[in-house]
């Protein structure tokens, strides 16, 4: 199930990049960043990668801040 989730996160990241590039929406980059960070986080938990828990906590925080910025900008645009 986690592999399917990672694949879906990859699709969302690609769509975020497409939103930024094709539609000229800056928040697309932050959506993409969020899901790229989620991919890293999930891969670090799936495979025995030598990643500290502190780094994973920071990655998760950065992903949350990134999506907050994106959603705030979508809200302001609507």
Residue pairs with C-beta under 8 A, 6 or more apart in sequence:
2 42
2 45
2 46
3 46
5 42
6 39
6 42
6 43
6 46
9 35
9 38
9 39
9 42
10 35
10 39
12 31
12 35
13 31
13 32
13 35
13 36
13 39
14 32
15 31
16 28
16 29
16 30
16 31
16 32
16 33
16 34
16 35
17 28
17 29
17 32
18 28
19 25
19 27
19 28
19 31
20 26
20 27
20 28
20 29
20 32
21 28
26 73
27 69
27 70
27 71
27 73
27 74
28 70
30 66
30 67
30 69
30 70
30 73
31 66
31 67
31 70
33 62
33 63
33 66
34 63
34 64
34 66
34 67
34 70
35 63
37 59
37 60
37 62
37 63
37 66
38 63
40 59
41 56
41 59
41 60
41 63
43 49
44 51
44 56
44 59
45 56
